[in-house]
Amino acid sequence: MERSPATVIVPARLADGYRLAGVRTEQAEDSAAAGAALDRLLAGHDRPSVIAVHHVFLRELGSRRQQRLAELGSVLVVELPEGAADEAPGGSTESLRDLLARAVGYEFAIDPGEETR
């Protein structure tokens, strides 16, 4: 049984970014859907080695379930970080540009008036 290295469980607004980066992605609209996706991944024959769950979803799963997940020996379930609350405006555009440049091997401008790097 070959295991995929990592899977993320995130809301729709974040899913495309992870897919673009080449990460196996499960989309969930709320913590209940995230819990169902997590259960499906843990029960499947191609279970990933690492499952990263959107911070809001993992926190809402409850402490008992988080404790059970922490005790799993064969899969590491981690919380995806929130990100910086004090991130400067344009910071997400900056990181998206960098992500795209790495993914396709070209540097380009996202905003029409911006210089290409």
DRENPA-821947 format. One record per residue (C-alpha): x, y, z; residue in one letter. Coordinates in steps of 0.1 Angstrom, whole numbers, plus 5000, padded with zeros to 4 digits. Example, Ala and Ser with C-alpha at 12.3 -4.5 7.8 and 13.67 -1.06 7.14 Angstrom:
512349555078A;513749895071S;
***
This chain:
500050005000M;501650324989E;500850635009R;500550984996S;502851225015P;500351495025A;496751615022T;495251935033V;491551995044I;490652355038V;487752585029P;486952654993A;488652994993R;491952835001L;491652504981A;492852634947D;496052774961G;496952434976Y;496052254944R;498052504924L;501052424946A;500552054939G;499151944973V;496351684975R;493451884987T;490051805003E;487652095003Q;485252145033A;482752415039E;482652375077D;484052165106S;481451895101A;482451845065A;486151865075A;485551595101G;483851375075A;486751425051A;489251345078L;487351025087D;487250925050R;491050985046L;491850785078L;489650495067A;490950485031G;493550245017H;495650525004D;495850705037R;498251005036P;501251025060S;500351385070V;496951555071I;496951925076A;493652075086V;492552435084H;492952585119H;489352675124V;488152325114F;490552145137L;489752365167R;486052305162E;486351925161L;486651935199G;489351835223S;488451465226R;488751415189R;491951615187Q;493351395215Q;492451085195R;494151225164L;497251315184A;497450955195E;497450805160L;500750625153G;500550595115S;499250945104V;500251285116L;497351525118V;498451895121V;496752235122E;497452465094L;498652805108P;496353105107E;498753335090G;499853675102A;497053905113A;499354205108D;500354115073E;500854425052A;498254495024P;499354324993G;501154055012G;498853784999S;499353904963T;503153894969E;503053534981S;500653424953L;503053574928R;505953384944D;503953064945L;502953094908L;506553174898A;507852864915R;505052654900A;505452754864V;509052864864G;508353224852Y;508053554871E;505253784860F;503054064872A;499654004886I;498554364886D;498754534852P;500654834865G;503254634883E;506754564872E;507654204863T;510254044884R;
***
